[in-house]
Amino acid sequence: MTNRSRTVIIFAKQPVAGRVKTRLSPPLTEESAAGLYACMLGDTLAMAGGLRGVNLCICYQDDPGAVDYFASLAPGVELTPQRGADLGERMAAAFMERFAGGDGSVAIIGSDSPDLPPVYVMEAFRLLDEGSDAVFGPAEDGGYYLVAMKRVWPELFTDLPWSSESLLAASLARAAQSGIGVGLLPPWSDLDEWGDLLGGVESGRLAAAPQTLGFIREMILPGLARKEGSTPATS
């Protein structure tokens, strides 16, 4: 029986063109950006689904067709809609729902780091077990790729600069002001910008995300090369 005392929640959207990975379009088309997102989500699900003794839940953006899409993508995985006006409210609601259901430790991740090492997720649970009130995984863009806790701390989800380069710093300052003990994971990077994709391929880091790496190599890079090659030279 799956141990429900630990849960990983993946925040996700349907891969709809024009609504996901918009910072990559251009240079990508909206369709290519959506295809890339679908692969990133697939790799994230594979990583999280392989964690031993951890329950998995997809917290999806509640758009038309979302339930059918995610039920088909991840049969048997628990699904719950996102609730709240901003990201902070949606994460707080997701935590509260899991704790109300009896979970002991919960971590939230997105799909922007499809090559995230699974040991980092398990380290978050270890830090909670050892006494941290909350755990953050610092993203190199100034946000965070993971947040985990054993109870909801409302201070960490209210009036913060969501989706900004100062989010982690503001969250840590709020935690310090409130006496919330924080554990930190090693930094990791999201795939948000064009340079992130190229860096992930060139460094070999994306070998841990085979669907994402394959899509970049087979669908994105050849298409961009053809596009550049067909552009007349100008003097």
N, C-alpha and C positions, 0 to 999 in steps of 0.2 A: 504493500500500500504506500502511495506517495506521502512523504512527510510534508504536512501542510504548515509546519511551524515556520518554514522559510519559503518565501515567495518572491519571484522576480516578475515585475510588471513591465511589459514592453508597451510604451506609448507609440501608437502607429496611426497612419492614415491609409486610405486606399491610394494606389499609385495612379492618380488621375493627372493627365497632362495639363500643365498650367497651374497646378495646385501643390506640387511637391518639388523640392530641390530647385526652387525658382532662382536662387543665386547662381546657379550653373547655366542658366538660359538667358542670354548667350554665354559661351559659345555653343552650348548644346541646344538642340531643338527641344521644345517642351515635351515631345514624345520620347526623345532619348533620355531626358531628365527623369521622366516617369518610369521608364524601363530600368534605369540605374537604381532608382529608389526601390523598385520591386526586388531587385537583386540584393540590395543592402538589407532590406527587411528579411529576405530569405536567409541570408547568412547570419543575421542576428538571431532569428528563430532557431537556427541549427545550433548556434553556440549555447543559447540559453536552455534549449531543450536537452542538451547533453550534460547539464549540471546535475550531479547526483544528489538526491535527497532534497530537491528544490521544486516547488510547485511553480507552474508557469501560467501567466495570465496576460492576455492582450487587452489593453485598454484603448479602444479605438475611437477615432473622431466619428461622431454619430451622423454620417451622411447617408443619403439613400443608397441602398445596396451594400452597406458596409458589413452587416451581419452575414449575409450570404457569401461575400467575398472572403472574409476571414474564416468563416466556418469551412470553406473549401480549401483555403490556404493551409490551415492548421487544424485538421480534424482532431477533436478531443481536447483541444486547448480551451481553457476557460476564457470567455469573452465578456467584457463589460464596457459600456459606453463611457466616454469622458463626460464629466459634469462640471460646469463652472464657466465663468466669464473670461478668465485668463489662465495662463499656464499654472500659476500658483494655486488658484482655486481648484483646478482640475487635478493636480497632483495631491493636494490635501484631501480631496474627496476620495481619490483612489486609495490612499493610505487608510483613511478612516473606514472605508468599506471592507478592506482586508482585515484590519484589526477587529472590527465588529464581528467578522466571521471566524475569529479565533486564531489568526496567524500571529506568530510571535515576532518574527523579523521580516521586513519587507524592503526590497530594493526596486527602484524605478530606473529604467534605462530607456533610451530611444533607439533609433536605427541609424544614427549618423556615424556610428563607430562600428561598422560590421566586422572589423578585425580585432575587436576588444578581446584581450586575453581572458579566458574564463577564470583564471586564477585570481584576477582582480575582483571579480564579482564575489567569489568565495572569501576573499580577504575582507570584503566589506562585512560579510556576516560574522567573520571571526572577530573583527574589531567591535562589532555590536555585542558579541558574546563576552568580550573582555571589558566592557563597561562604557564604550563610547555611546553618547546619546544619539548622535547622528554621524553619518559618514558621507563624505563627498569624494567624487572622482574628478579632479581638476582637468578641464579641457584646455588645450593650448590657446584657444581663442578667448579665454577669460570666463567662460561659463563652466558648467560641469556636465560630465557624461553619465553620472550615476549619483543618486542620493538614496540613502538607506537609513532606516530607523526602526525602533521597537515601539514607539508611540508617536502620535502626531504632535509636532511642535508648531503651533499656528504662526509663531513669529517668523518662521523660516519660509512662509508662503504668502506673506502679506506685504504689500507696498515695497516690492523689490524690482530692480530694473531687468525684467525678463527679456531674454534674447538680446542681451547686450554684453559687451566685453568686461563690464564691471560686476556681473552677476555674482560670481564666486566671492569676490572681495567683499561685496555688500552682504552676502549671506554669512560669511565668516564673522564680519563685524557685528551683525545682528546676533549671531550665536554667542559671541563673547559678551555682548551687553546683557544677554538673557541668562548667562550662566549655563549654556548648553555645551556639554563636552563634545568636541568634534574630532573624528578620526579622518585622516586623509589617505587616499590611495595614490599610486604613482600617476603622473600626468599622462594623458593620451590625447590624440587629436581626432577631431571630427572630419568628415569629408563634406565640406560645405563650399569650398572654392575650387576653381580649376587647378590651382597649384597643389591643393591637397590631393587631388586625384593623381596628378603626375608624380608627386612625391611618394605616394603610396606604392605606385607601380615601380618606380625607379629604385626605391629602397628595398623592395621585396617584401615589405610589411603586409601587403594585401594578399600574400599567399595564404594567409589565414582566413581570407574571405573569398573562396573560389568563385562563387556566383558573381560577385562584384568585379573581381579581377577579370574574369572571362568576358563579361559584358564590356568593360572598358577596352580590352584588347581587341575583341572581335567586332564590336558594334560602334564604338565611339572613335577610337584612334584612326582606323582605316577611313571612316567617313570624313573626318576632319582633314586627313591627308589628301583625300580626293578633292575636297572643297578648296583647299589651299592650292593644289596643283592646277585646278581649273580656273584660278583667278588670273587674268591677264596682268603681266608686269606693267608697272607704270613708271614713267620717268619723272 
